[in-house]
Amino acid sequence: MMPAIEPTGGLSAACGASDAGAQSAAQVRLSLSEINALCFKAARGSGLSWGEAEEAGWASAWLSRAGFAGPRILLQRLQHASRLEYPQIAAGRWRSPEGPLCPLRSGMALADHAGLADGPGDAAFCMEAVCHPLLVLPFAARVARHRVQPLRIGWTGAGVTVWADQAFPDAEPVRDHAEKPVDLGLEFAPGLRLRAPDLFRTTGSVGPDDWAALSALSMRVTVPPSELSRAGAGATRGDND
């Protein structure tokens, strides 16, 4: 059943705006498809697999559409110096004894286990020590769509409910807690009254420093020019009619 919608208006400001203050006043404007493509190539250039990179590009665009600074959030994950782990799957609680969990890999596993006994269900569910938790939101939205119920994700000092490809933060701005891992609690909220979604929250602005860093990563998957490639470039005959 669809939850009740309380028409109290959309959220007034894009989440992640506090991060934007550190950027230059000039912003690079990108469409969602351009954000997807840039972040996909940057993720692949950082060493993620093709499948992970595809999900990273999609997740960045999802976050941008929902009003978050998607490219910046992904960049923080790609720049994370330590190795981030896959979760060990167990009913009710996912963790890794080897170190913090990767939000991208944890989110992908979360979506894969939607509806399964060891995934989020009616009982309490926790993912321990997750870095950059905002990257989990797009995948949590897949779980919410699968269960046809809003899903709330909470961690220390923050909480976001996802539903119908929309994100409803408890307060703004939502801190990503990129500097340290946090425990995530997930619970379905079938009777929750949500504010009407704001259709104008899409954030296509990327700070110039973030754009430059993502572009530099994406160039790692670009084939460098050579004498052979230059010799074969261009038309082989004139195109004057």
MARROVO-728679 format. One line per field, with one value per residue (C-alpha): residue number from 1; residue in three letters; x, y, z. Coordinates in steps of 0.25 Angstrom, whole numbers, plus 5000, padded with zeros to 4 digits. Example, Ala and Ser with C-alpha at 12.3 -4.5 7.8 and 13.67 -1.06 7.14 Angstrom:
# MARROVO-728679
num <- 1:2
residuo <- ALA:SER
px <- 5049:5055
py <- 4982:4996
pz <- 5031:5029
***
This chain:
# MARROVO-728679
num <- 1:2:3:4:5:6:7:8:9:10:11:12:13:14:15:16:17:18:19:20:21:22:23:24:25:26:27:28:29:30:31:32:33:34:35:36:37:38:39:40:41:42:43:44:45:46:47:48:49:50:51:52:53:54:55:56:57:58:59:60:61:62:63:64:65:66:67:68:69:70:71:72:73:74:75:76:77:78:79:80:81:82:83:84:85:86:87:88:89:90:91:92:93:94:95:96:97:98:99:100:101:102:103:104:105:106:107:108:109:110:111:112:113:114:115:116:117:118:119:120:121:122:123:124:125:126:127:128:129:130:131:132:133:134:135:136:137:138:139:140:141:142:143:144:145:146:147:148:149:150:151:152:153:154:155:156:157:158:159:160:161:162:163:164:165:166:167:168:169:170:171:172:173:174:175:176:177:178:179:180:181:182:183:184:185:186:187:188:189:190:191:192:193:194:195:196:197:198:199:200:201:202:203:204:205:206:207:208:209:210:211:212:213:214:215:216:217:218:219:220:221:222:223:224:225:226:227:228:229:230:231:232:233:234:235:236:237:238:239:240:241
residuo <- MET:MET:PRO:ALA:ILE:GLU:PRO:THR:GLY:GLY:LEU:SER:ALA:ALA:CYS:GLY:ALA:SER:ASP:ALA:GLY:ALA:GLN:SER:ALA:ALA:GLN:VAL:ARG:LEU:SER:LEU:SER:GLU:ILE:ASN:ALA:LEU:CYS:PHE:LYS:ALA:ALA:ARG:GLY:SER:GLY:LEU:SER:TRP:GLY:GLU:ALA:GLU:GLU:ALA:GLY:TRP:ALA:SER:ALA:TRP:LEU:SER:ARG:ALA:GLY:PHE:ALA:GLY:PRO:ARG:ILE:LEU:LEU:GLN:ARG:LEU:GLN:HIS:ALA:SER:ARG:LEU:GLU:TYR:PRO:GLN:ILE:ALA:ALA:GLY:ARG:TRP:ARG:SER:PRO:GLU:GLY:PRO:LEU:CYS:PRO:LEU:ARG:SER:GLY:MET:ALA:LEU:ALA:ASP:HIS:ALA:GLY:LEU:ALA:ASP:GLY:PRO:GLY:ASP:ALA:ALA:PHE:CYS:MET:GLU:ALA:VAL:CYS:HIS:PRO:LEU:LEU:VAL:LEU:PRO:PHE:ALA:ALA:ARG:VAL:ALA:ARG:HIS:ARG:VAL:GLN:PRO:LEU:ARG:ILE:GLY:TRP:THR:GLY:ALA:GLY:VAL:THR:VAL:TRP:ALA:ASP:GLN:ALA:PHE:PRO:ASP:ALA:GLU:PRO:VAL:ARG:ASP:HIS:ALA:GLU:LYS:PRO:VAL:ASP:LEU:GLY:LEU:GLU:PHE:ALA:PRO:GLY:LEU:ARG:LEU:ARG:ALA:PRO:ASP:LEU:PHE:ARG:THR:THR:GLY:SER:VAL:GLY:PRO:ASP:ASP:TRP:ALA:ALA:LEU:SER:ALA:LEU:SER:MET:ARG:VAL:THR:VAL:PRO:PRO:SER:GLU:LEU:SER:ARG:ALA:GLY:ALA:GLY:ALA:THR:ARG:GLY:ASP:ASN:ASP
px <- 5000:5005:5008:5000:5006:5006:5006:5015:5024:5038:5051:5056:5071:5080:5087:5102:5101:5111:5122:5119:5124:5138:5138:5140:5128:5129:5121:5121:5107:5105:5092:5089:5094:5107:5108:5106:5116:5127:5125:5125:5138:5144:5140:5146:5159:5160:5161:5147:5141:5133:5120:5124:5127:5113:5106:5115:5111:5096:5097:5104:5093:5082:5088:5088:5074:5070:5077:5090:5104:5106:5119:5126:5120:5126:5139:5141:5139:5148:5159:5158:5172:5169:5163:5148:5142:5130:5120:5119:5104:5097:5082:5080:5094:5105:5119:5134:5145:5155:5151:5141:5130:5130:5116:5116:5118:5109:5098:5099:5098:5087:5079:5082:5077:5064:5053:5063:5064:5077:5073:5066:5052:5042:5052:5064:5075:5089:5101:5113:5124:5120:5128:5121:5107:5100:5105:5096:5083:5081:5082:5073:5062:5063:5060:5048:5043:5043:5036:5026:5029:5038:5051:5058:5073:5079:5093:5098:5093:5086:5074:5068:5055:5055:5043:5039:5053:5052:5060:5054:5065:5061:5068:5077:5088:5091:5105:5112:5122:5132:5143:5139:5131:5117:5107:5094:5081:5070:5055:5043:5032:5019:5011:5020:5014:5024:5025:5021:5033:5040:5042:5052:5063:5072:5086:5094:5105:5119:5130:5142:5151:5142:5140:5156:5158:5147:5152:5166:5162:5153:5165:5172:5162:5165:5174:5186:5188:5199:5205:5197:5184:5187:5190:5176:5168:5160:5153:5161:5155:5150:5135:5133:5121
py <- 5000:5014:5022:5035:5047:5060:5072:5080:5084:5080:5081:5095:5093:5082:5073:5074:5089:5091:5083:5093:5105:5099:5100:5111:5120:5115:5102:5092:5089:5075:5067:5054:5046:5054:5051:5037:5036:5044:5036:5023:5026:5032:5019:5010:5019:5017:5002:4998:4986:4989:4985:4993:5005:5005:5004:5016:5024:5021:5024:5037:5042:5036:5045:5057:5055:5054:5067:5062:5065:5052:5054:5059:5048:5037:5045:5044:5029:5027:5036:5027:5022:5010:4997:4996:4982:4974:4971:4957:4954:4949:4951:4964:4969:4971:4973:4971:4967:4972:4987:4997:4994:5000:5007:5003:4989:4988:4995:4986:4974:4981:4982:4967:4962:4970:4960:4949:4944:4951:4964:4975:4971:4973:4971:4981:4981:4987:4989:4992:5002:5007:5018:5029:5025:5034:5024:5014:5022:5019:5004:5005:5012:4999:4991:5000:4999:4984:4984:4995:5002:5014:5010:5018:5018:5024:5027:5036:5049:5047:5039:5038:5031:5027:5024:5024:5029:5041:5044:5050:5055:5056:5070:5078:5077:5063:5060:5049:5046:5043:5044:5031:5019:5019:5008:5008:5004:5001:4999:4999:5010:5005:5016:5028:5041:5047:5061:5063:5061:5073:5071:5083:5077:5072:5076:5077:5086:5080:5088:5091:5083:5071:5072:5073:5061:5052:5056:5052:5038:5036:5039:5026:5018:5027:5021:5030:5035:5029:5031:5019:5025:5039:5033:5026:5038:5047:5044:5036:5045:5059:5061:5073:5070
pz <- 5000:4997:5009:5012:5006:5014:5005:5013:5002:4997:5004:5003:5000:4994:5004:5003:5002:5013:5005:4993:5002:5001:4986:4977:4973:4959:4957:4945:4941:4936:4933:4940:4929:4928:4943:4941:4930:4937:4950:4943:4936:4949:4957:4947:4946:4961:4960:4962:4954:4942:4949:4961:4953:4946:4959:4964:4952:4954:4969:4967:4957:4967:4978:4969:4965:4980:4983:4988:4983:4976:4969:4982:4990:4981:4980:4995:4994:4982:4989:5002:5005:5012:5006:5008:5010:5005:5016:5022:5020:5033:5037:5044:5044:5033:5037:5033:5043:5033:5033:5029:5019:5005:5004:4989:4991:5003:4995:4984:4993:5000:4987:4983:4997:4997:5000:5005:5020:5022:5016:5022:5027:5038:5049:5053:5042:5044:5035:5044:5041:5027:5021:5013:5017:5007:4996:5001:4999:4984:4987:4999:4990:4981:4994:4997:4983:4984:4997:4993:5006:5011:5017:5027:5029:5041:5047:5058:5056:5043:5037:5023:5018:5003:4995:4981:4976:4986:4999:5011:5021:5036:5036:5026:5023:5024:5028:5021:5032:5022:5032:5040:5038:5044:5048:5039:5044:5034:5037:5028:5031:5024:5031:5031:5026:5016:5010:4996:4987:4982:4967:4966:4975:4965:4967:4954:4959:4962:4968:4959:4969:4969:4954:4952:4961:4955:4941:4945:4949:4937:4928:4933:4925:4912:4902:4900:4886:4877:4863:4859:4864:4858:4845:4844:4849:4840:4827:4816:4805:4803:4806:4797:4787
***
